[in-house]
């Protein structure tokens, strides 16, 4: 059997038609398959590789940590330098109230931990989420996912979850004294890159504060410079009670986190003890990689260049079959009339060496989210290939 056959036979499949590229090397914004064909990664491994693939400083940090140790006793018991250092670095670049980090293995697990924390702090169970929201695929995260197509097959899910439209007054009006938390993305990702109305997100925060509900911001995809600022919420002058991070957090290694004030976080330490626990969360190698990646991001001017690169994409991506382009920094959705045109365009781009994908709740939209290191010349080349691939 060749590797493709083995892949289909022994690796659990998530769709009937996987892309199926056999990539053997990746560096910068590029990847190479087993036959030596070169591809541009236009989606950064789904916003994981914000500083590109195989950054030498991240690789060195991983190797250095592996030489020290790879795993110690279960998370939270031993003082592990990579965890402590990365937590300090993250909180140094966050508002003062976001000062305590709980590292997880993934963004979905960060969602789970935040939901537990909100219930524990408030003593309430009602959770408000958005239609067309994606926060992960575990059963708790699935409960707040905003699409019944994905939820229905796995019911019963968590009770007391209520979904309302993003940017709607109905969501604000639903917050009451029984609400434990409201969870929203600072840019709604899988609906095809939709930004919050600034006044709306401020009203959500105000209503939560009035009723003692916690506000959870999901920046799992939006964080680490993707939208043109380190954190997307900075653009709206609103600070959440709990922040969710993942994807680019680990610099290419598995890592997630939920971050809150230590007074809130301490509610997970007693009654019961070990109120939230994980064996591998905040793995020292992942933390070393993530911290190295964040240092690289902060030491370069890529975030400052995001808006100009966004505008270049917007100027170049004009075609009679592109209905609209929504963007939030280096994160764009090209909307077509239907999913057939979109998927055909994506497949032709892949054939021409540009890897893209669609959005879960907007399958008629093509995803663009390249590493922030992408150059003007590379953007021009990519735009030309995309336009050439639309029939």
C-alpha positions as CSV (number, residue, x, y, z in Angstrom):
1,X,0.0,0.0,0.0
2,X,1.2,3.5,-0.7
3,X,0.9,6.3,1.9
4,X,-2.4,7.6,0.4
5,X,-4.0,4.2,0.8
6,X,-2.6,3.8,4.3
7,X,-3.9,7.3,5.1
8,X,-7.4,6.5,4.0
9,X,-7.4,3.0,5.6
10,X,-5.9,3.9,9.0
11,X,-6.3,7.6,9.8
12,X,-9.8,8.5,10.9
13,X,-11.3,10.6,8.1
14,X,-13.1,13.9,8.8
15,X,-14.7,14.3,5.4
16,X,-15.5,12.2,2.3
17,X,-13.0,14.2,0.2
18,X,-9.8,15.2,2.0
19,X,-7.4,17.4,0.1
20,X,-4.9,14.5,0.3
21,X,-1.7,16.3,-0.4
22,X,1.3,14.5,1.0
23,X,3.4,17.3,2.3
24,X,7.0,16.5,3.3
25,X,8.5,19.9,4.0
26,X,7.3,23.4,4.9
27,X,9.1,26.7,5.4
28,X,8.0,30.3,5.4
29,X,4.7,30.5,3.4
30,X,5.6,27.5,1.3
31,X,5.1,23.7,1.4
32,X,6.4,20.9,-0.8
33,X,4.8,17.6,-1.5
34,X,6.4,14.1,-1.9
35,X,7.0,14.8,-5.6
36,X,8.7,18.1,-5.0
37,X,5.8,20.3,-6.1
38,X,5.7,23.6,-4.3
39,X,2.6,25.1,-2.8
40,X,1.8,28.4,-1.1
41,X,0.0,28.0,2.2
42,X,-2.7,30.6,1.9
43,X,-4.4,29.7,5.2
44,X,-1.4,29.3,7.5
45,X,-2.5,25.8,8.6
46,X,-5.8,27.4,9.7
47,X,-4.2,30.5,11.3
48,X,-1.6,28.4,13.2
49,X,1.5,29.6,11.4
50,X,1.2,33.3,11.6
51,X,5.0,33.7,11.5
52,X,5.3,31.1,8.7
53,X,6.4,27.5,8.9
54,X,9.6,26.2,10.4
55,X,10.9,29.5,11.8
56,X,14.5,28.7,13.0
57,X,14.1,30.4,16.4
58,X,11.0,28.3,17.1
59,X,12.8,25.1,16.0
60,X,15.8,26.0,18.3
61,X,13.4,26.6,21.2
62,X,11.8,23.2,20.7
63,X,15.2,21.4,20.5
64,X,16.5,23.2,23.5
65,X,13.5,22.3,25.6
66,X,13.5,18.7,24.4
67,X,17.1,18.5,25.7
68,X,15.9,19.6,29.2
69,X,12.7,17.6,29.5
70,X,9.5,16.8,27.5
71,X,7.0,16.1,30.2
72,X,6.8,16.1,34.0
73,X,4.0,15.4,36.5
74,X,0.5,16.4,35.6
75,X,0.0,20.1,34.7
76,X,-0.2,22.5,37.6
77,X,1.8,20.6,40.2
78,X,5.4,21.3,39.2
79,X,6.9,24.7,38.4
80,X,7.8,24.4,34.7
81,X,9.8,27.3,33.4
82,X,8.4,27.3,29.8
83,X,4.8,27.6,31.2
84,X,5.7,30.3,33.7
85,X,7.7,32.3,31.3
86,X,5.1,32.2,28.5
87,X,2.2,33.0,30.9
88,X,4.2,36.0,32.1
89,X,4.9,37.1,28.5
90,X,1.2,36.8,27.5
91,X,-0.1,38.7,30.5
92,X,2.5,41.4,30.0
93,X,0.8,42.1,26.6
94,X,-2.8,41.9,27.9
95,X,-4.9,44.2,30.0
96,X,-4.2,44.1,33.8
97,X,-7.4,42.0,34.5
98,X,-6.2,39.2,32.2
99,X,-3.4,38.1,34.5
100,X,-3.8,34.3,35.0
101,X,-3.3,31.8,32.3
102,X,-4.7,28.2,32.2
103,X,-2.9,26.4,29.4
104,X,-4.8,23.6,27.5
105,X,-4.0,21.4,24.6
106,X,-6.2,23.1,22.1
107,X,-8.7,26.0,21.5
108,X,-11.7,23.6,22.0
109,X,-10.3,22.7,25.4
110,X,-9.9,26.4,26.2
111,X,-13.6,26.8,25.4
112,X,-14.5,24.0,27.7
113,X,-12.4,25.4,30.6
114,X,-13.9,28.9,30.2
115,X,-17.4,27.6,30.2
116,X,-16.7,25.7,33.5
117,X,-15.1,28.8,35.0
118,X,-18.1,31.0,34.1
119,X,-20.5,28.5,35.7
120,X,-18.3,28.1,38.8
121,X,-17.8,31.9,39.3
122,X,-21.5,32.8,38.8
123,X,-23.2,29.8,40.1
124,X,-25.4,29.9,36.9
125,X,-25.8,27.7,33.9
126,X,-27.3,29.8,31.2
127,X,-24.9,30.5,28.3
128,X,-25.5,32.8,25.4
129,X,-23.7,32.2,22.1
130,X,-24.0,33.2,18.5
131,X,-25.5,31.6,15.4
132,X,-22.8,30.6,12.9
133,X,-20.2,30.6,15.7
134,X,-17.4,28.1,16.0
135,X,-15.6,27.4,19.2
136,X,-14.4,23.8,18.8
137,X,-15.9,20.4,18.3
138,X,-15.9,18.7,21.7
139,X,-19.3,18.2,23.2
140,X,-19.2,21.4,25.4
141,X,-17.8,23.5,22.6
142,X,-20.2,21.8,20.2
143,X,-23.1,23.0,22.4
144,X,-22.1,26.6,21.8
145,X,-21.4,26.1,18.1
146,X,-23.9,28.1,16.1
147,X,-25.2,25.6,13.6
148,X,-27.8,22.9,14.0
149,X,-26.4,20.8,11.1
150,X,-23.4,20.0,13.2
151,X,-25.1,19.9,16.6
152,X,-28.1,17.7,15.9
153,X,-26.3,14.4,15.2
154,X,-24.8,14.5,18.8
155,X,-27.7,15.5,20.9
156,X,-28.4,15.6,23.8
157,X,-25.9,18.4,24.4
158,X,-25.5,20.8,27.3
159,X,-28.7,22.4,28.4
160,X,-29.3,26.2,28.9
161,X,-27.5,27.2,25.8
162,X,-29.2,30.0,23.7
163,X,-28.1,31.1,20.3
164,X,-28.7,34.6,18.7
165,X,-27.4,36.3,15.7
166,X,-24.0,38.0,15.8
167,X,-24.4,41.8,15.9
168,X,-28.1,41.5,16.9
169,X,-30.0,43.4,19.6
170,X,-31.8,40.1,20.5
171,X,-28.5,38.8,21.9
172,X,-28.0,41.8,24.1
173,X,-31.6,41.7,25.3
174,X,-31.3,38.0,26.2
175,X,-28.6,38.7,28.9
176,X,-30.3,38.6,32.3
177,X,-29.6,37.7,36.0
178,X,-29.6,33.9,35.1
179,X,-26.8,34.3,32.5
180,X,-23.4,32.8,33.4
181,X,-21.6,34.1,30.3
182,X,-21.8,35.3,26.8
183,X,-19.3,33.9,24.4
184,X,-18.5,35.7,21.1
185,X,-15.7,35.8,18.6
186,X,-14.0,39.1,18.1
187,X,-14.2,38.4,14.4
188,X,-16.7,35.7,13.5
189,X,-14.6,33.3,11.6
190,X,-16.6,30.5,10.0
191,X,-19.5,32.6,8.9
192,X,-17.0,34.1,6.5
193,X,-15.0,36.8,8.3
194,X,-17.6,39.1,9.9
195,X,-16.5,41.8,12.2
196,X,-18.5,43.1,15.2
197,X,-20.2,46.5,15.1
198,X,-18.1,48.4,17.6
199,X,-21.2,49.8,19.4
200,X,-22.7,46.3,19.6
201,X,-19.8,44.7,21.3
202,X,-19.5,47.5,23.8
203,X,-23.2,47.0,24.6
204,X,-22.7,43.3,25.1
205,X,-20.0,44.1,27.6
206,X,-22.2,46.7,29.4
207,X,-25.1,44.3,29.6
208,X,-22.9,41.5,31.0
209,X,-21.5,43.8,33.7
210,X,-25.0,45.0,34.7
211,X,-26.2,41.4,35.3
212,X,-23.0,39.9,36.7
213,X,-22.5,37.6,33.6
214,X,-19.0,37.0,32.3
215,X,-18.0,38.0,28.8
216,X,-15.8,35.5,26.9
217,X,-14.0,36.6,23.8
218,X,-12.8,33.9,21.5
219,X,-9.6,35.0,19.8
220,X,-8.5,31.5,18.9
221,X,-8.2,32.5,15.2
222,X,-8.2,36.3,15.5
223,X,-5.3,36.6,17.9
224,X,-1.6,37.1,17.3
225,X,-1.7,39.9,14.8
226,X,-4.1,38.3,12.3
227,X,-6.4,41.4,12.2
228,X,-3.8,44.1,12.4
229,X,-3.4,44.4,16.1
230,X,-1.9,41.8,18.5
231,X,-5.5,41.1,19.8
232,X,-8.5,41.9,17.8
233,X,-10.4,43.2,20.9
234,X,-7.9,46.1,21.1
235,X,-9.6,47.6,18.1
236,X,-13.0,47.9,20.0
237,X,-11.8,49.2,23.3
238,X,-13.5,46.4,25.1
239,X,-11.8,43.9,27.6
240,X,-13.4,40.5,28.2
241,X,-13.6,38.7,31.5
242,X,-12.1,35.6,29.9
243,X,-10.0,35.4,26.7
244,X,-9.7,32.2,24.6
245,X,-6.5,31.6,22.7
246,X,-5.2,28.8,20.5
247,X,-3.9,28.1,17.0
248,X,-1.0,30.6,16.6
249,X,-0.5,30.5,20.4
250,X,1.7,27.3,20.1
251,X,3.9,28.5,17.2
252,X,3.0,25.3,15.4
253,X,2.7,23.1,18.4
254,X,-0.6,22.1,20.1
255,X,-1.5,24.7,22.6
256,X,-4.6,26.6,23.8
257,X,-5.4,28.8,26.8
258,X,-8.1,30.6,28.7
259,X,-7.1,33.7,30.5
260,X,-8.9,35.6,33.3
261,X,-8.2,37.5,36.5
262,X,-6.6,35.3,39.1
263,X,-9.5,35.9,41.5
264,X,-11.8,34.3,39.0
265,X,-9.4,31.5,38.1
266,X,-8.9,30.6,41.8
267,X,-12.4,29.4,41.9
268,X,-11.3,26.2,40.1
269,X,-8.8,25.3,42.8
270,X,-11.2,24.3,45.7
271,X,-14.7,22.8,46.2
272,X,-13.8,20.7,44.4
273,X,-10.0,20.6,44.4
274,X,-8.8,19.9,40.8
275,X,-11.9,21.7,39.5
276,X,-10.2,21.7,36.1
277,X,-7.3,19.5,35.3
278,X,-5.3,18.3,32.3
279,X,-2.3,15.9,31.9
280,X,-0.7,17.5,28.8
281,X,-2.1,21.1,28.9
282,X,0.6,23.6,28.6
283,X,3.1,21.0,27.5
284,X,6.6,22.5,28.1
285,X,7.7,21.9,24.5
286,X,4.6,23.6,23.2
287,X,5.0,26.5,25.6
288,X,8.7,26.9,24.5
289,X,7.6,27.0,20.9
290,X,4.8,29.4,21.5
291,X,6.9,31.8,23.4
292,X,9.6,31.8,20.8
293,X,7.0,32.4,18.1
294,X,5.5,35.3,20.0
295,X,8.9,36.9,20.5
296,X,9.6,36.6,16.7
297,X,6.2,38.2,16.0
298,X,6.8,41.1,18.4
299,X,10.4,41.7,17.2
300,X,9.3,42.2,13.6
301,X,6.9,44.7,12.0
302,X,4.6,42.2,10.4
303,X,1.6,43.3,12.4
304,X,2.1,46.9,11.4
305,X,2.1,45.8,7.8
306,X,-1.1,43.8,8.0
307,X,-3.5,46.7,7.0
308,X,-1.5,47.7,3.9
309,X,-1.3,44.0,2.8
310,X,-5.1,43.7,3.4
311,X,-5.7,46.7,1.2
312,X,-3.5,45.2,-1.5
313,X,-5.5,42.0,-1.6
314,X,-8.7,44.1,-1.7
315,X,-7.5,46.1,-4.7
316,X,-6.3,43.1,-6.6
317,X,-9.1,40.6,-6.0
318,X,-11.7,42.0,-8.3
319,X,-13.7,39.7,-10.6
320,X,-17.3,39.7,-11.9
321,X,-17.9,36.4,-10.1
322,X,-16.6,37.6,-6.8
323,X,-19.7,39.1,-5.2
324,X,-17.9,40.7,-2.2
325,X,-14.7,40.4,-0.2
326,X,-15.0,40.7,3.6
327,X,-11.8,41.2,5.5
328,X,-10.3,41.7,8.9
329,X,-6.6,42.3,8.4
330,X,-4.9,39.4,6.6
331,X,-8.0,37.4,6.9
332,X,-10.4,37.5,3.9
333,X,-13.5,35.7,2.6
334,X,-14.2,35.8,-1.2
335,X,-17.9,35.3,-1.6
336,X,-19.2,33.6,-4.7
337,X,-22.8,32.9,-5.8
338,X,-22.7,29.3,-4.7
339,X,-20.4,26.6,-3.2
340,X,-19.8,25.0,-6.6
341,X,-18.0,28.0,-8.0
342,X,-16.1,28.5,-4.8
343,X,-15.0,24.8,-4.5
344,X,-14.0,24.7,-8.2
345,X,-11.9,27.8,-7.7
346,X,-10.3,26.4,-4.6
347,X,-9.5,23.1,-6.4
348,X,-8.0,25.0,-9.4
349,X,-5.9,27.1,-7.0
350,X,-4.5,24.0,-5.4
351,X,-3.7,22.6,-8.9
352,X,-1.7,25.8,-9.5
353,X,0.1,25.5,-6.2
354,X,-2.0,27.8,-3.9
355,X,-3.7,26.0,-1.0
356,X,-7.0,27.5,0.3
357,X,-10.3,26.2,1.7
358,X,-13.8,27.3,2.4
359,X,-15.7,28.3,5.6
360,X,-17.8,25.9,7.7
361,X,-20.9,28.1,7.7
362,X,-20.2,29.9,4.4
363,X,-19.2,27.2,1.9
364,X,-19.6,29.7,-0.9
365,X,-16.7,31.7,0.5
366,X,-13.0,31.1,-0.2
367,X,-10.6,31.5,2.8
368,X,-7.5,33.7,2.6
369,X,-5.4,33.9,5.8
370,X,-1.7,33.7,4.8
371,X,1.2,33.9,7.2
372,X,1.8,37.5,8.2
373,X,5.3,37.3,6.7
374,X,3.8,37.3,3.2
375,X,5.4,39.9,0.8
376,X,3.8,42.3,-1.6
377,X,5.2,40.3,-4.5
378,X,3.8,37.1,-3.1
379,X,0.4,38.7,-2.7
380,X,0.4,39.9,-6.3
381,X,1.3,36.4,-7.5
382,X,-1.4,34.8,-5.4
383,X,-4.1,37.2,-6.6
384,X,-3.2,36.5,-10.2
385,X,-3.5,32.7,-9.6
386,X,-6.9,33.1,-7.8
387,X,-8.3,35.3,-10.6
388,X,-7.0,32.8,-13.2
389,X,-8.7,30.0,-11.3
390,X,-12.2,31.5,-11.4
391,X,-14.1,30.4,-14.5
